[in-house]
Amino acid sequence: MAKRCGTKKATKTAKKGSRYTCDACGLVVTVDNVCGCVDTCDIICCGYEMKPKK
């Protein structure tokens, strides 16, 4: 899993406690620390942007 910060296609800021899931493999990620380097981040897994888990 890789995290890319600062890309133009990022949709919103990840907040502490936010959960994201990968539609391809089912991995779930919980944000413990916010990077603070930019306003938006993409969290990438299996080559796709992870989606917020509801």
C-alpha positions as CSV (number, residue, x, y, z in Angstrom):
1,M,0.0,0.0,0.0
2,A,1.3,3.4,-0.9
3,K,0.1,6.9,0.1
4,R,0.5,9.8,-2.4
5,C,0.1,13.3,-1.0
6,G,-0.6,16.4,-3.0
7,T,-2.1,15.0,-6.1
8,K,-4.6,17.0,-8.0
9,K,-7.3,14.3,-8.1
10,A,-7.5,14.0,-4.3
11,T,-11.1,14.6,-3.1
12,K,-10.9,15.6,0.6
13,T,-8.7,15.7,3.7
14,A,-8.2,12.5,5.7
15,K,-9.1,13.1,9.3
16,K,-7.9,11.3,12.4
17,G,-10.1,8.2,13.0
18,S,-11.3,8.1,9.4
19,R,-11.5,4.6,7.9
20,Y,-10.9,3.7,4.3
21,T,-11.4,0.4,2.5
22,C,-10.0,-1.2,-0.7
23,D,-12.6,-2.5,-3.1
24,A,-10.1,-4.9,-4.6
25,C,-8.7,-6.7,-1.6
26,G,-10.9,-5.6,1.3
27,L,-8.0,-4.0,3.4
28,V,-9.3,-1.4,5.9
29,V,-7.1,1.5,7.0
30,T,-7.7,3.7,10.0
31,V,-6.0,7.1,10.0
32,D,-4.0,7.5,13.3
33,N,-1.8,10.5,12.3
34,V,-2.6,13.1,9.7
35,C,0.4,14.1,7.6
36,G,-0.3,17.8,7.6
37,C,1.9,18.3,4.5
38,V,-1.0,19.3,2.2
39,D,-4.7,19.9,2.3
40,T,-5.6,16.6,0.5
41,C,-4.2,13.1,0.2
42,D,-5.0,9.9,-1.8
43,I,-4.6,6.6,0.0
44,I,-3.8,4.0,-2.7
45,C,-4.1,0.2,-2.4
46,C,-4.0,-2.3,-5.3
47,G,-3.5,0.6,-7.7
48,Y,-6.8,2.3,-6.8
49,E,-7.8,5.1,-4.5
50,M,-9.3,3.7,-1.2
51,K,-12.9,4.8,-0.5
52,P,-14.1,6.1,2.9
53,K,-15.8,3.3,4.9
54,K,-19.2,4.1,6.3
